Amino acid sequence: MRNVLLIIAMSVSGLAYPILAGAHGCVKGAAVGGVVGHVAGHHALAGAAVGCVIGHHQAKAREKAASQSAPRTQNDPAKSPGPGPAN
């Protein structure tokens, strides 16, 4: 029975992969949260859920910061390569 449940769980996770692909940070946060929840009192599912939310939030914040800083460096005339020194 345990092997059947393991096979079902692996199949469902394989089918859910395209859905999770858009959840940046969720999988990593859920893994860390699940371990922490398990160690902190056998609350692995609650830890995984909270870890997913926090991981997704941090990934969106990183993505937003990267998108805001990227245009400034590309359009900054002070950092553009100008003519080199005269030799």
C-alpha positions, 0 to 999 in steps of 0.5 A: 500500500505504501508503494502505491501511495508513493507512486501516486504522489510522484505522478501527481507531482509530475503532473503539477510541475507545469503549474508550479513552474510559474510559482517562483520561489515556492518550491524552494520555500516549501522544501525549507519550510517543510523541514523546519516545520517538521523539526519544530513540532511535526508541522511539516505541511503548515511549514511547507505552506508558509514557506511557499508563501514566503518564498514566492514573496521573496522571489517576486521582490527580487524580480521587481528589484532586478527589473527596476535596476536593469533599465537605469544601468542601460540608459545611464549616459554616465556609464555608457562607453564613450570615446577612449582617452586620446593617445 
